[in-house]
Amino acid sequence: MIEPTIAELTKGKINRYELVIAIAKCARLVTDEYVSQRERADRMIANRETDKPLAALISREYRDEKAVKTAINRFANGTYRIVEGSVDEDGEE
């Protein structure tokens, strides 16, 4: 069972396509943040700046959950939301 449901996420205001695109973009941001934290942690360990294990240096949110699940949870709790923007004639926002 998917929690929260698609109906709860869309709230009748956005279509599923918009939801999928928004969650994919959010998941990319989550993945990028994980990679950033991982690189920082690897550097600290390589330079012997810390004696903590790698897992302790990466935020639990990024380390323990899949990026898509984290993105869905962020939309469900309102951390991220879809903002309708305008697109000019050239197709740029």
N, C-alpha and C positions, 0 to 999 in steps of 0.2 A: 504494500500500500504506500502510495506517495503522500507524504505529509510535508507541507500543507498541499491541499489539492490545487489543481489549476484554476478552478473557480475562485478559490480564496485568494490566489495570487493576482488574478486579472481583475477581480471585483467588478466585472461587467464593463470596465472602462477601457480596457485595452484588448487587442486580439492576441491570439496565441503566438502568432508570428513575432509581434513586437516583444512579447514576453521571452521567447526563445533567444532573440537577438540580444536583449538586455541582459539576460542571465549569462549568455556566452561572453559578453563584454565584461561583466562583473567577474566571472570565473577567470578570465584572462588577467584582470587586475590582481586577483587573489594569487594566481600562479606567479605573476611577476613579483609580488611581495614575498612569496615563499622563496623564490630564487634569490632575491636580494638578501634576505635574512640568511639563507644557506651560504651564500658567498661570503658574507660578513663573518659568519661563524667559522667557516673553513679558514679564512685569513687569520682570525684570532687564534685558532688552534695551531696553525702552521707557524705563527710568530711567537708561540708560547706565551700569549697574553692572558690566557685563562687555563685552568685545569678542569673546567666543567666539560661534560660530554656534549657532543654535537646536539643531541636532542634537547638538552636543557637551554641551549642558546637560541632555539627557534621557537617562536610563539606557538602555543598549543593549538590555537585556532587554525594555523596554517599547516602544522605538523600532523595533526590527528584526523582531520576531515578531508574529504575529497573537495576539490575546488568548486565543482558544480553544486554540491550540497551546501557548502558555505555560502555561495552566491544566492541560492534559493532561500536560505535562512535569512540572509541580509535583506532580501526583498520582502520576506514575510514579516520581519520585525520593523521594517521601515528605515533601516540604515541606508539602503539604496532605494531609489525610486526612479521611475521613468518620467522624464520631463520632455514634453513635446516641444520640439524646436522648429524653427522655420528653415527652409532650404531655399537658397536663392536660385536664380536662373541657371547658374553654372553647376548646380548640384552640390554646392558646398554649404555647410551649415554655418 
